[in-house]
Amino acid sequence: MSLSVLLAAAPSPEPVGSLGEAAEQAGNAAGWVEENWSTWLSTGLRILLIVAVAITLRYLVRRALTNLIDRMNRSAQAVEGTALGGLLVNAERRRQRSEAIGSVLRSVASFLIMGTAALMILGAFKINLAPLLASAGVAGVALGFGARNLVTDFLSGVFMILEDQYGVGDSIDAGVASGEVIEVGLRVTKLRGDNGEIWYVRNGEVKRIGNLSQGWSTAGVDVTVRPTEDLEQVRKAITAAADTMAKEEPWSERLWGPVEVLGLDAVLLDSMTVRVTAKTMPGKSVGMERELRWRIKQALDDAGIRMIGTVPPQQDESAADPAAGVAAPSAYASATSPQSMATTPIPPANLNKH
């Protein structure tokens, strides 16, 4: 084999420049890392610090809100069953209201803290937040238009709870439905109707609320008697019945004021109406009105005072005229009377000729 063939078969050596380029690139990379490692370290530490502070702050704020809600519930339970507790809302209503408020506050606090932390982290990466914030604003506006009913219901529920417009156990008239409140939510309120039905009322649909269980109620009774009755006797009978009722249980607790006879509410030719009112415990006015009617009716009967609508006493029929039921004689009974002869038909004329 010739020398030229061996030289052609031998592998060609690598160029010296490739090793030099690799070494140069490695050196550049090491230099770049050496120049930027401090920036990376500071950015990482900054992000870790932001996350740690956000998590700690969120935990502390939520813990503080939870302790505040628990303290409110304990204070409500402390006065439950006392004289002061009777004037305040019940413990279950206070608990639900405080829990709803606490849930809203905790959600808002978490959103603000974590949202701010996320924006700070993006800012640490040197990301321009202006387009992102603009896009978020446009998306929020579009979402608000698309879910405006949901947002309206939620905001209405929040203000209803914050303002304590009604609570569990209250009897309310919400316009679209009325009944006893059995559950209060941020979006829907559940009512138990008079016939046992359950109404689901969206908070955003409620335009006005009539709460029949806050403060105190008024029981009103109209007593209608004959216009010939003695008004002083009527007043005495009603007052005596009311005083007896105010001394008996459970009416003595439900009455928050004396029963008052306001006077004549209406005077007609065949009747007159006496108005009676009393301040009662909230939600107990209907029962008080029924009991007042019952006792006033008994008192008027005992006093001999008749109310309008009762059956009048029967008169003695022995002194009645025996000839009152006999009909007067008629002129048509006699066939020879001028009236009878005038009503006799005229016979037809005979037209046959013989």
C-alpha positions in Angstrom: 0.0 0.0 0.0 1.4 3.3 -0.9 1.9 6.2 1.4 -0.6 8.3 -0.4 -3.4 5.8 0.2 -2.6 5.7 3.9 -2.7 9.4 4.2 -6.1 9.6 2.4 -7.6 7.0 4.7 -6.4 8.6 7.9 -9.0 11.0 9.7 -8.5 14.7 9.2 -7.7 16.5 12.4 -10.4 19.0 13.8 -9.8 22.6 13.2 -8.2 24.4 16.0 -10.8 27.2 15.8 -13.8 25.1 17.0 -12.3 24.4 20.4 -11.4 28.1 20.7 -15.0 29.1 19.9 -16.4 26.7 22.5 -14.1 28.0 25.1 -15.0 31.5 24.3 -18.7 30.9 24.5 -18.3 29.1 27.8 -16.3 32.1 29.0 -19.0 34.5 27.9 -21.7 32.5 29.5 -19.8 32.4 32.8 -19.2 36.1 32.6 -22.9 36.8 31.9 -24.0 34.6 34.8 -21.4 36.3 37.0 -22.7 39.7 36.0 -26.4 38.9 36.4 -26.5 36.5 39.3 -26.9 39.3 41.7 -29.9 40.7 39.8 -31.5 37.2 39.7 -30.9 36.7 43.4 -32.3 40.1 44.3 -35.4 39.5 42.1 -36.0 36.0 43.5 -35.6 37.3 47.1 -37.9 40.1 46.3 -40.6 37.8 44.9 -40.2 35.5 47.9 -40.5 38.4 50.2 -43.7 39.7 48.4 -45.3 36.2 48.6 -44.4 35.7 52.3 -45.7 39.2 53.2 -48.9 38.7 51.2 -49.6 35.2 52.8 -48.8 36.5 56.3 -50.9 39.6 55.9 -53.8 37.6 54.4 -53.7 35.2 57.4 -53.5 38.0 60.0 -56.4 39.9 58.4 -58.6 36.9 58.1 -57.8 35.8 61.6 -58.6 39.3 62.9 -62.0 39.3 61.1 -62.8 35.8 62.4 -62.0 36.8 66.0 -64.2 39.9 65.5 -67.1 37.9 64.3 -66.7 35.4 67.1 -66.7 38.2 69.7 -69.9 39.7 68.2 -71.6 36.3 68.4 -70.5 35.8 72.0 -71.7 39.2 73.0 -75.1 38.4 71.4 -75.3 35.1 73.2 -74.5 36.8 76.6 -77.6 38.9 76.5 -79.8 36.2 75.1 -82.7 35.5 77.4 -82.3 38.7 79.4 -84.4 41.8 79.4 -81.9 43.6 77.2 -81.8 40.6 74.9 -85.6 40.9 74.3 -85.0 44.4 72.8 -82.2 43.2 70.6 -82.3 40.9 67.6 -82.0 37.2 68.4 -78.7 35.3 68.5 -79.4 33.3 65.3 -80.1 36.5 63.4 -77.0 38.1 64.7 -74.9 35.0 63.9 -76.1 34.8 60.3 -75.6 38.5 59.8 -72.1 38.5 61.3 -71.1 35.4 59.3 -72.3 37.0 56.0 -70.5 40.2 56.8 -67.4 38.3 57.8 -67.4 36.2 54.6 -67.7 39.3 52.4 -64.9 41.1 54.3 -62.6 38.1 54.2 -63.2 37.7 50.4 -62.5 41.3 49.8 -59.4 41.3 51.9 -58.0 38.2 50.2 -58.7 39.7 46.7 -57.0 43.0 47.5 -54.0 41.5 49.2 -53.3 38.7 46.6 -54.1 41.0 43.7 -51.7 43.6 44.9 -49.0 40.9 45.4 -49.5 39.6 41.9 -49.1 43.0 40.4 -45.9 43.6 42.5 -44.5 40.2 41.3 -45.1 41.1 37.6 -43.5 44.5 38.2 -40.4 42.7 39.6 -40.0 40.9 36.3 -39.9 44.3 34.5 -43.3 43.6 32.8 -45.2 46.6 31.5 -48.4 46.6 33.5 -50.2 49.3 31.6 -51.6 47.1 28.8 -52.5 44.4 31.3 -54.4 46.8 33.5 -56.2 48.3 30.4 -57.2 44.8 29.3 -58.4 43.9 32.8 -60.5 47.1 32.9 -62.1 46.3 29.5 -62.7 42.7 30.6 -64.3 43.9 33.9 -66.6 46.3 32.1 -67.7 43.5 29.6 -68.2 41.1 32.5 -70.2 43.7 34.4 -72.5 44.3 31.5 -73.0 40.5 30.9 -73.6 39.7 34.6 -75.3 42.9 35.7 -78.2 41.1 37.3 -75.8 38.9 39.3 -73.8 42.0 40.4 -77.0 43.8 41.3 -78.2 40.9 43.4 -74.9 40.6 45.2 -74.5 44.3 45.9 -78.1 44.6 47.1 -77.6 41.6 49.4 -74.4 43.2 50.9 -76.2 46.5 51.7 -79.3 44.7 53.1 -77.1 42.8 55.5 -74.9 45.7 56.4 -77.9 48.0 57.0 -79.7 45.2 58.9 -82.9 45.7 56.9 -84.2 42.2 57.9 -83.0 39.0 59.4 -84.0 35.4 60.0 -87.3 35.2 61.8 -88.6 38.6 60.6 -92.0 39.0 58.9 -91.5 41.2 55.9 -93.3 42.4 52.9 -90.8 42.6 50.0 -93.3 43.7 47.3 -92.9 40.6 45.1 -93.6 38.3 48.1 -94.3 38.4 51.8 -93.8 36.0 54.7 -91.3 35.0 57.3 -87.6 35.1 56.5 -86.0 31.7 56.9 -82.6 32.4 55.1 -80.7 35.5 54.1 -78.1 35.2 51.4 -76.0 37.6 49.4 -78.0 36.8 46.2 -81.3 35.2 47.2 -83.6 35.6 50.3 -85.9 32.7 51.2 -89.4 33.5 52.6 -92.0 31.2 54.2 -95.4 32.3 53.0 -98.7 32.3 55.0 -99.7 29.0 53.4 -96.4 27.3 53.9 -94.9 28.0 50.5 -91.2 29.0 50.2 -90.5 32.1 48.1 -87.0 32.6 46.6 -86.6 36.3 46.1 -83.6 37.8 44.3 -82.2 40.7 46.3 -81.9 42.8 43.2 -85.6 42.6 42.6 -86.6 44.0 46.0 -87.4 47.7 45.6 -89.0 48.3 49.0 -89.2 46.3 52.2 -91.7 46.5 55.0 -90.4 44.9 58.2 -93.1 43.9 60.6 -90.8 42.6 63.3 -88.5 45.5 64.1 -89.2 48.0 66.9 -92.8 47.4 67.9 -96.2 46.6 66.4 -99.7 48.1 66.8 -102.8 46.1 67.4 -106.0 47.8 66.3 -109.5 46.7 66.9 -112.7 48.4 65.7 -115.8 47.9 67.9 -119.1 48.7 66.1 -122.1 49.3 68.3 -125.5 50.9 67.9 -125.7 54.7 68.0 -128.1 54.6 70.9 -125.6 52.9 73.3 -124.0 54.9 76.2 -120.4 55.7 75.2 -119.2 55.8 78.8 -120.5 52.3 79.4 -118.8 51.1 76.2 -115.5 52.7 77.4 -115.8 51.1 80.8 -116.5 47.6 79.4 -113.6 47.8 77.0 -111.2 49.2 79.6 -112.1 46.5 82.1 -111.5 43.7 79.5 -108.2 45.3 78.6 -107.0 45.6 82.2 -107.8 41.9 82.9 -106.0 40.9 79.8 -102.9 42.9 80.7 -102.5 41.0 84.0 -102.6 37.5 82.5 -99.8 35.5 80.8 -98.6 35.5 78.1 -100.4 38.8 77.2 -98.6 40.8 79.9 -95.3 40.2 78.1 -96.6 40.8 74.6 -98.2 44.1 75.6 -95.7 46.9 75.6 -98.2 49.6 76.5 -101.7 50.1 77.9 -104.7 49.4 75.7 -106.1 52.8 74.7 -109.6 53.7 73.6 -109.0 56.4 71.1 -112.6 57.3 70.7 -115.1 57.3 67.9 -113.7 56.5 64.5 -116.9 56.7 62.6 -120.5 57.8 63.4 -123.4 56.7 61.0 -127.1 56.7 61.2 -127.3 53.0 62.2 -123.9 52.4 63.9 -120.9 54.0 65.5 -117.3 52.6 65.6 -115.0 52.8 68.6 -111.2 52.5 67.9 -109.1 50.5 70.3 -105.3 50.3 69.9 -102.3 48.8 71.8 -98.5 48.7 71.4 -97.3 45.1 71.2 -94.2 43.0 70.8 -93.0 42.9 67.2 -94.8 40.3 65.1 -97.5 39.7 67.8 -100.1 42.2 66.7 -102.4 39.7 65.0 -102.7 37.5 68.0 -103.3 40.5 70.3 -106.1 41.7 68.0 -107.9 38.3 68.1 -107.6 38.1 71.9 -108.8 41.7 72.3 -111.9 41.0 70.0 -112.7 37.9 72.1 -112.5 39.7 75.4 -114.2 42.9 74.3 -117.2 40.9 72.9 -117.6 39.0 76.2 -117.4 42.3 78.2 -120.0 44.0 76.0 -122.3 41.0 76.3 -122.0 41.0 80.1 -122.8 44.7 80.1 -125.8 44.3 77.9 -124.4 46.3 75.0 -125.3 44.8 71.7 -122.9 45.1 68.8 -124.1 45.7 65.2 -124.9 42.4 63.5 -126.4 40.6 66.4 -130.0 39.2 66.3 -132.4 41.6 67.9 -134.6 40.3 70.8 -138.0 38.9 69.8 -141.1 40.9 70.8 -144.0 39.4 72.7 -146.5 38.1 70.1 -149.4 37.8 72.6 -150.3 41.4 72.3 -150.4 41.4 68.6 -153.6 42.3 66.8 -155.5 39.1 65.7 -157.0 40.9 62.7 -153.5 41.9 61.4 -153.3 38.8 59.3 -156.8 39.2 57.8 -156.9 40.6 54.3 -159.2 43.6 53.5 -162.5 42.7 51.6 -162.3 43.1 47.8 -164.9 44.7 45.6 -164.4 42.0 43.0 -165.6 39.3 45.4 -169.3 40.3 44.7 -170.6 39.5 41.2 -173.2 42.3 41.4 -170.7 45.1 42.3 -170.0 47.7 39.7 -166.3 46.7 39.6 -167.2 43.1 38.8 -169.8 44.0 36.1 -167.3 46.4 34.5 -164.8 43.5 34.1 -167.4 41.1 32.6 -166.6 40.5 28.9 -169.2 41.7 26.4 -170.8 38.8 24.4 -170.4 39.0 20.6 -173.3 40.2 18.5 -175.5 37.6 16.7 -175.0 38.1 12.9 -177.3 35.3 11.7 -180.5 36.4 10.1 -183.7 34.3 10.1 
